[in-house]
Amino acid sequence: MDANGYVYVPKQCDTGETTCQLHVVFHGCEQGAYIINDTFAWNSGYNRHADANNLVILYPQAFPTELNPKGCYDWWGYTGPPYATK
């Protein structure tokens, strides 16, 4: 995981007009900020959905490592058998 990520907060959530829920969006392989900057966060369509449904969107970022050269989230166990518990 990268130490930085993105967050989208709709106006109605920011001003307190309504109660909003949190939704976490995981990017795909090679879609992290280290390759495409903030393109995924601002152009994937989740922010429009957030505006219409009172959602705060959190975009954590994975980055490449020796075991994970494409910066994928560990969907498939590259970190070993307990990958699903991390």
C-alpha positions as a printed Julia matrix, in Angstrom:
86×3 Matrix{Float64}:
   0.0     0.0     0.0
   1.11    3.49   -0.74
   1.13    6.0     2.13
  -1.03    8.36    0.02
  -4.35    7.95   -1.74
  -7.31   10.0    -2.91
 -10.68   10.81   -1.41
 -13.78   12.27   -3.05
 -16.25   14.03   -0.78
 -19.5    15.26   -2.41
 -20.59   18.77   -1.48
 -23.61   17.57    0.5
 -21.32   15.32    2.57
 -18.72   18.02    3.13
 -21.24   20.6     4.31
 -23.11   18.15    6.54
 -26.38   18.5     4.64
 -26.81   14.74    4.8
 -25.29   11.64    6.36
 -22.94    9.91    3.96
 -21.51    6.4     3.8
 -17.93    5.42    2.94
 -17.14    3.37   -0.16
 -13.61    2.05   -0.85
 -12.54    1.59   -4.48
  -9.52   -0.55   -5.35
  -7.86    0.21   -8.69
  -6.71   -2.52  -11.04
  -3.15   -3.56  -11.85
  -1.11   -0.75  -13.4
  -3.87    1.77  -12.58
  -2.26    3.28   -9.49
  -1.1     6.86   -9.18
   2.5     5.76   -9.8
   1.52    5.11  -13.45
  -1.6     7.15  -14.28
  -1.54    9.83  -11.56
  -5.11   10.67  -10.46
  -6.81    9.57  -13.7
  -8.54    6.54  -12.16
  -9.81    8.47   -9.14
 -11.33   11.3   -11.16
 -12.44    9.5   -14.33
 -13.66    6.03  -13.32
 -17.26    7.18  -12.74
 -17.4     6.52   -9.0
 -17.51   10.22   -8.14
 -20.72   10.77  -10.13
 -22.22    7.8    -8.32
 -21.06    9.32   -5.02
 -22.82   12.61   -5.77
 -26.08   10.84   -6.52
 -25.93    8.44   -3.57
 -24.32   10.39   -0.71
 -21.08    8.42   -0.67
 -17.58    9.44    0.29
 -15.17    7.58   -1.99
 -11.77    6.46   -0.76
  -9.16    5.48   -3.35
  -6.23    3.75   -1.61
  -3.2     3.16   -3.81
  -1.12    0.04   -4.32
   2.35    0.43   -5.8
   4.86   -1.87   -7.46
   7.31   -3.95   -5.45
   9.67   -6.77   -6.31
   6.91   -9.32   -5.59
   4.24   -7.14   -7.21
   5.77   -5.39  -10.24
   2.41   -4.25  -11.66
   1.15   -2.64   -8.44
  -1.85   -4.96   -8.03
  -3.84   -5.49   -4.88
  -3.22   -8.98   -3.53
  -6.29  -10.71   -4.99
  -4.34  -13.83   -5.88
  -1.84  -14.49   -3.06
   1.53  -13.12   -4.13
   2.28  -12.42   -0.44
   1.62  -16.03    0.53
  -1.24  -18.16    1.92
  -2.57  -15.61    4.46
  -3.13  -12.96    1.73
  -6.88  -12.88    2.34
  -6.42  -11.91    5.99
  -4.32   -8.8     5.36
